[in-house]
Amino acid sequence: MSSKSTILTTDDNEHWYLDCNEPKFKNKEYIGDSLTIEFSKKNIEILINNGEDLVIEVKAGSNLYNIIKDM
């Protein structure tokens, strides 16, 4: 059985999911599972990637863009 709970998938094999094998805790209290986001580089552009920030633009017209827009 998979530990991944899919949020979305695209035609380009992009996958957003929660993983129950990656629980997170704060002050010993469960706060949720990690969220993993997989991108196809053809559908995004990295605008900023430095020591503090990662800014990603999702390209209009991509399957990922349309799914997010319709959410």
N, C-alpha and C positions, 0 to 999 in steps of 0.2 A: 504494500500500500504506500502511496506517495505521501510525503509530509508537506507537499506544496498545495496551497489553496489558490487556484488561479483567479486573478482579477480580470486580466485580459490577455489575449494572444492576437497576433496579426498574421497576415499572409506572408510576411517576411521573417517569421519565426521569432518575433519579439514576444517577450513574456513578462508579465508583471504578476507577482505572487507573494503570498504570505507563507512563511515556512515555520511550521510548529516545532521543528528541530532547532530553531534559533530563538528561543524565548528570551525576553529582556526583562530585567528587574531593576527597580530603583528602591533603595532602602529595604532590600530583601522582599519587596512586594512586586508581583508580576504586573507588568504594564503593557505587554503585548508581544507579538511575534515580529521578527524582522520582515521588512518589505524589500524584496529584490526586484529591480527593474532592469531588464535586458533590452538594449536598443540595437537596431541595425544601423550602422554608420551611414548608410545611404539615405536614411530618413531623418537624420539630425545634423545639426551643426553645433559644435562646441564653441560658444562665444567667449567664455571666460573659464579658465582652469588654472587656478593659482593655489597658494597655500591655504586659503580660507574659503574660496567660492568655486562652485561648478555651475555654470549657466549653460543650459542646453536649449536650443531652438528646435522644435519639431517642425519639419518642412510641410507646408500646406500641400494638400493633394495626396499625401501618403496615407496608407491604410491606418497607421497609428494616429495621425492627425484627425482623420475622420471619426475614429472610435472615441478619442478624447473629446472632440467637439460635441459629439452626440450624447455624452454622459450627463 
